[in-house]
Amino acid sequence: MTLLSVESLSVRLGRRQVLNGLDFTVEAGEFIGLIGPNGAGKSTLLRSVLGFVPVEGLIRLSGELSGKIDARARAARVAYLAQEREIAWAVPVETIVALGREPHRPGFAALTAQDRAIIDASMRRMDIGAFRNRVATELSGGEKARVLAARALAQDAPLLLADEPTAGLDPAHQISLMRLFASLAADGRSVIASLHDLGLAARWCSRLLLLDKGHIVADGAPAQVLTRRNLRDIYGVEAFFGEVGGAPVIHPLDLARL
Amino acid sequence: MNADRRYHVLIALLAALTLMLFLLSLTVGPAAIGFGDSMAALVSARAGGIALIMREIRLPRAILGLMIGATLGLSGAVLQGYLRNPLAEPGLLGISASASLGAVLAIYTGLSAVFSLALPLAALAGAVAAVLVVQALAGARGSALIVILAGIAVTSFAGAMTSLALNLSPNPFAALEIMFWMLGSLTDRSMTHVWLAAPFMLIGWIMLGSLGRALDALTLGSETAASMGIELRRVQLLAVFGTAAGVGAATAVAGAIGFVGLVVPHILRPAVGARPSRLLPASALGGACMVLGADILVRVIAPERDLKLGVLTAIVGAPFFLWLVFRTRRSLT
């Protein structure tokens, strides 16, 4: 099933053409890494799918034009994990996670038993049940990231967009987050995560979209996208390429000599 | 749920305190009337001196105290939640300053002497002008930052024009009247003031009160809230126009009463587990308590001197603000 289809998507912010005629589709079960240098348009691409920026072109969520569905209906189809881990008030962790149910709650309705079950499952999945009653503003960066990821999970949407979700996390938490995304994809959902860590992208994503200056320059399996040539031309780095147990291992080593 | 029960107990306590202060406000005044007599006069059909004092002087004063306090507390809580800034307060949008300017112009031109409702009506016009300017500057997609900047611009312009009116005032009495009015007071208000302000405040409460869930979602930032189905444009319109209706009407009938909208949400936030939606009713009741209490105090402390309500709330509010600075400094180090 096609969860997202993007046709000739262009975005202009002020005078800058940030995205230039992108075309791609996302099927259920894919874990897509959105990679590319700083300023390539990764965040803008995610934000345009969410309707945060004015766009040209067509974006369809589960077949329906994104501009035609209202904000709540969109929220039931796509969840967003923002790059900034903002929690303004000293609210308990469980209350934050429960916010994920917001788009599913009609009027003044209280949380249903099903909502509670989804909230509990999300907290279990992110392993934050132990501090569910702690105040969110007193958590460490990694804990906060897990709480916010649990919040996005509780939204229970088929498509999850995550903007640099692994930034600022220690290796163990980076890996457990990537594992989580892979398992969501295995359950028939889709995840699109913008990533700077090419090693993680190569190891865990089923497909990579390489963006450069607002264009998709490569789209395919990690081994096809993360080539020596792309790394040199697009990122300007030389990298170590290896393989462990059939999975690619990539580590940038030095700046490319031009 | 333990937290839920605590919240309901808090709301019940605040409601009881509000009711108590409302009744107390009815029984405090220069005319020494016993509690039983005053309540009896309020409900009896017979006209008389006591009934007149109760119905024409004390009742409107207590009702206005209740309504204005609730408005200030509610809009302070909404604006802090909307802007995600604990220092936000109703005055921030330039509405109180512009309403004051409208009132000052009515005094300055002598219009208020000719026609007594000219003053509140001019103040309401000032509030309307301010909200239109702020909304036009902020635009449909306006970010919270732009709303603040627009509010600051409107506040300083209205302040400058008010100073100009003082500067050019035809005689010292007019200047004194302007100064006194700006201090904020509930003295000598009539039921006409209540009827004038009530519809605007009611509309304001409905608009502001509908924002609870949106403000909860905004805890995680505006884009995350938008991704959860919150329409930011609608939230901005309701927050700005709701504040304008409520605070504009409050300023029109009582002058600028500062610090209530800043202090009350602050004190109550920890008690409701910091959830913005729960802070709204708590803060409305808390605001009503603070204004009713302060208005009782001004009558008890200096019955002969007509101490202004706004002066008292500022005397309580400013030290609180200092305490806030100290606490913020401690949490930073």
HADDOCK unambig.tbl for C-alpha pairs under 7 A between the chains (distance, minus, plus):
assign (segid A and resid 50 and name CA) (segid B and resid 227 and name CA) 6.57 0.50 0.50
assign (segid A and resid 71 and name CA) (segid B and resid 229 and name CA) 4.30 0.50 0.50
assign (segid A and resid 71 and name CA) (segid B and resid 230 and name CA) 6.61 0.50 0.50
assign (segid A and resid 71 and name CA) (segid B and resid 231 and name CA) 6.65 0.50 0.50
assign (segid A and resid 72 and name CA) (segid B and resid 228 and name CA) 6.75 0.50 0.50
assign (segid A and resid 72 and name CA) (segid B and resid 229 and name CA) 3.94 0.50 0.50
assign (segid A and resid 74 and name CA) (segid B and resid 229 and name CA) 6.95 0.50 0.50
assign (segid A and resid 75 and name CA) (segid B and resid 227 and name CA) 5.76 0.50 0.50
assign (segid A and resid 75 and name CA) (segid B and resid 228 and name CA) 5.09 0.50 0.50
assign (segid A and resid 75 and name CA) (segid B and resid 229 and name CA) 5.23 0.50 0.50
assign (segid A and resid 79 and name CA) (segid B and resid 227 and name CA) 6.42 0.50 0.50
assign (segid A and resid 80 and name CA) (segid B and resid 224 and name CA) 6.65 0.50 0.50
assign (segid A and resid 80 and name CA) (segid B and resid 227 and name CA) 6.11 0.50 0.50
assign (segid A and resid 82 and name CA) (segid B and resid 224 and name CA) 6.48 0.50 0.50
assign (segid A and resid 86 and name CA) (segid B and resid 220 and name CA) 5.26 0.50 0.50
assign (segid A and resid 86 and name CA) (segid B and resid 221 and name CA) 5.93 0.50 0.50
assign (segid A and resid 87 and name CA) (segid B and resid 219 and name CA) 5.61 0.50 0.50
assign (segid A and resid 87 and name CA) (segid B and resid 220 and name CA) 4.91 0.50 0.50
assign (segid A and resid 88 and name CA) (segid B and resid 84 and name CA) 6.05 0.50 0.50
assign (segid A and resid 88 and name CA) (segid B and resid 219 and name CA) 5.01 0.50 0.50
assign (segid A and resid 88 and name CA) (segid B and resid 220 and name CA) 6.48 0.50 0.50
assign (segid A and resid 89 and name CA) (segid B and resid 219 and name CA) 6.41 0.50 0.50
assign (segid A and resid 89 and name CA) (segid B and resid 274 and name CA) 5.96 0.50 0.50
assign (segid A and resid 90 and name CA) (segid B and resid 274 and name CA) 5.68 0.50 0.50
assign (segid A and resid 91 and name CA) (segid B and resid 273 and name CA) 6.00 0.50 0.50
assign (segid A and resid 91 and name CA) (segid B and resid 274 and name CA) 5.42 0.50 0.50
assign (segid A and resid 91 and name CA) (segid B and resid 275 and name CA) 6.20 0.50 0.50
assign (segid A and resid 99 and name CA) (segid B and resid 217 and name CA) 6.38 0.50 0.50
assign (segid A and resid 102 and name CA) (segid B and resid 228 and name CA) 6.56 0.50 0.50
assign (segid A and resid 103 and name CA) (segid B and resid 228 and name CA) 5.73 0.50 0.50
assign (segid A and resid 103 and name CA) (segid B and resid 229 and name CA) 5.78 0.50 0.50
